[in-house]
Amino acid sequence: MQKDTQHQLIRPNDAMRRRPKQGRSIKVVNAIVDAAYRILVEHGRDALSTTSIEVVSGVPKSSIYQYFPNLDAIVFEVYRLVIRKQHLKGYSEFPSDKDLTVMSFIYWLLDWSIEIHREVLEIDKTLLLEHKGFWDAWQELDANIAPDSSTESFIYDKLKSCSDFKPSNNDMLRVHALGRAVQLLVYSLISDNIDFIDDPEFRSTLAKMCYAIFSE
């Protein structure tokens, strides 16, 4: 049976030919990704090519192909850039001065994840949805934003500050379940029907499902 390569799962960690380690090569890859981001945001995927990237970035095609096997691999790195920006925004804008309940924190976590997916979809909707490649946003956060901590500890700390949070012997299981539920539910539902992301009941439905993790 012939393998269906068109919708084969692409794992973002394997997308690049090689990861830059030296200062100069890091600058080259950043220039490529930044140029691709600008092209995608301003003109869409149809305008993205090695020629347009070369013009905007000043990096020759030969150097682009040293790091990226194809345009999809470049878009995956743009996804990482967008996710990183949304993580920073989420961390900086977290309402630490407000009294939280478990449900209000779940809503905040869902809104954070929904906004990440919304931003990524605006970059290249087709690539994300057709390949059905689940993107581990929390793993990206750990790698880029919280090297001395973790998303797990971030979620747990915020949950413990909620006025109605009741500790249990399985707190870490619930923390893992909440983190995974948020990102998997958001991604799975918009993969099935992208219009769900704009449905007024989308976040409230997911919030009820996530809140069940903490039900006695």
C-alpha positions in Angstrom: 0.0 0.0 0.0 1.4 3.4 -1.0 2.2 5.7 1.9 0.1 8.9 1.9 2.8 11.6 2.2 0.6 14.6 1.6 -1.0 14.3 5.0 1.9 12.6 6.7 2.5 14.0 10.2 5.3 16.5 10.2 7.0 16.9 13.5 8.3 20.5 13.9 11.4 19.3 15.8 12.6 17.5 12.7 11.7 20.2 10.2 15.1 22.0 10.0 18.1 20.4 8.3 20.2 21.5 11.3 20.0 23.9 14.2 22.3 26.9 14.3 24.8 27.0 17.1 27.2 29.7 16.3 26.4 33.4 16.5 26.6 34.1 12.8 24.5 31.1 11.8 21.9 32.0 14.4 21.6 35.5 12.8 21.2 34.0 9.4 18.4 31.7 10.5 16.7 34.5 12.4 16.9 36.7 9.3 15.2 34.0 7.2 12.5 33.4 9.8 11.8 37.1 10.3 11.6 37.7 6.6 9.2 34.7 6.2 7.1 36.1 9.0 6.8 39.5 7.4 5.9 38.0 4.0 3.2 35.7 5.5 1.6 38.4 7.6 1.6 41.1 4.9 1.0 39.0 1.8 0.0 35.4 2.7 1.4 32.0 1.9 1.1 32.3 -1.8 3.7 35.1 -1.7 6.2 33.0 0.2 9.1 31.6 -1.9 12.8 31.3 -1.5 13.1 34.2 -3.9 10.9 36.5 -1.8 12.7 35.4 1.4 16.1 36.1 -0.3 14.9 39.6 -1.3 13.5 40.5 2.1 16.2 38.9 4.3 19.3 39.4 2.1 20.2 35.7 2.7 21.0 33.9 -0.6 18.9 30.8 -1.6 22.0 28.6 -1.1 22.2 29.6 2.5 18.4 29.2 3.0 18.6 25.6 1.8 21.5 24.8 4.1 19.1 25.1 7.0 15.6 24.4 5.5 14.6 21.6 3.2 11.5 23.3 2.0 9.1 26.2 2.7 7.0 24.2 5.2 10.0 23.9 7.4 10.4 27.6 7.4 6.8 28.2 8.2 7.1 25.8 11.2 9.9 28.0 12.5 7.6 31.0 12.0 5.0 29.2 14.1 7.7 28.9 16.8 8.3 32.6 16.6 4.6 33.4 17.0 4.1 30.9 19.8 7.2 32.4 21.6 5.7 35.9 21.3 2.3 34.8 22.6 4.0 33.0 25.6 5.8 36.2 26.5 2.6 38.2 26.2 0.7 35.7 28.3 3.4 35.7 31.1 3.6 39.5 31.1 -0.1 40.1 31.1 -1.2 37.5 33.7 -3.6 39.2 36.1 -1.6 38.5 39.3 -3.4 41.3 41.1 -6.8 39.7 40.7 -8.5 37.1 42.9 -8.8 33.8 41.0 -11.0 30.8 41.1 -10.2 27.5 39.4 -12.8 28.3 36.7 -11.5 31.8 36.1 -8.0 30.5 35.8 -9.1 27.8 33.3 -10.8 30.5 31.2 -7.5 32.5 31.3 -5.5 29.4 30.3 -8.0 28.6 27.5 -7.9 32.2 26.2 -4.1 32.0 26.1 -4.2 28.8 24.1 -7.0 30.0 21.8 -5.0 33.2 21.0 -1.9 31.2 20.3 -3.8 29.0 17.8 -5.5 32.0 16.3 -2.2 33.7 15.6 -0.7 30.5 14.2 -3.7 30.0 11.9 -3.3 33.5 10.6 0.2 32.6 9.5 -0.6 29.5 7.5 -4.0 27.8 8.2 -3.6 25.1 5.6 -0.3 23.7 6.8 -1.4 23.4 10.4 -4.8 21.8 9.7 -4.0 19.5 6.8 -1.0 17.8 8.4 -2.8 17.3 11.7 0.5 17.6 13.6 -0.2 18.3 17.2 2.0 21.2 18.4 3.2 20.9 22.0 2.9 24.5 22.9 3.8 23.8 26.6 7.0 22.1 25.5 7.8 25.2 23.4 7.2 27.4 26.5 9.6 25.3 28.6 12.2 25.5 25.9 12.0 29.2 25.3 10.4 31.1 28.2 10.9 29.1 31.4 14.2 27.3 31.3 14.6 27.5 35.1 11.0 26.5 35.7 8.3 24.8 33.8 4.8 25.2 32.5 3.8 22.6 35.0 5.0 24.6 37.9 3.4 27.8 36.5 0.0 26.1 36.2 0.3 24.6 39.7 1.4 27.8 41.4 -1.6 29.7 39.8 -4.0 26.9 40.8 -2.8 26.9 44.4 -3.6 30.6 44.5 -7.2 30.1 43.5 -9.6 30.7 46.3 -11.6 27.5 45.7 -8.7 25.1 44.9 -8.7 22.0 47.1 -5.4 20.1 47.3 -5.4 16.4 46.7 -2.9 13.5 46.6 -3.1 13.7 42.8 -2.4 17.4 42.3 0.3 16.8 39.7 -1.9 14.5 37.7 -4.6 17.1 37.6 -2.0 19.8 36.6 -0.8 17.6 33.7 -4.4 16.8 32.8 -5.4 20.4 32.7 -2.4 21.5 30.6 -2.9 18.8 28.1 -6.7 19.2 28.0 -6.5 22.9 27.2 -4.1 22.6 24.3 -5.5 19.3 22.9 -9.1 20.3 23.1 -8.5 23.7 21.4 -6.4 22.1 18.6 -8.7 19.1 18.1 -11.9 21.1 17.8 -10.6 23.7 15.4 -9.0 20.9 13.3 -12.4 19.4 13.0 -14.1 22.8 12.3 -12.1 26.0 12.2 -15.2 28.1 12.7 -15.5 26.8 16.3 -12.7 29.2 17.3 -15.1 32.1 16.7 -18.2 30.5 18.3 -19.3 32.3 21.5 -19.8 28.9 23.2 -16.4 27.5 22.3 -14.5 28.6 25.3 -17.3 28.0 27.7 -17.8 24.5 26.5 -14.1 23.7 26.8 -14.0 25.4 30.2 -16.7 23.0 31.5 -14.8 20.0 30.2 -11.6 21.2 31.8 -13.3 22.0 35.1 -14.4 18.4 35.3 -10.8 17.5 36.2 -11.3 19.2 39.6 -14.8 17.8 40.3 -15.1 15.6 43.4 
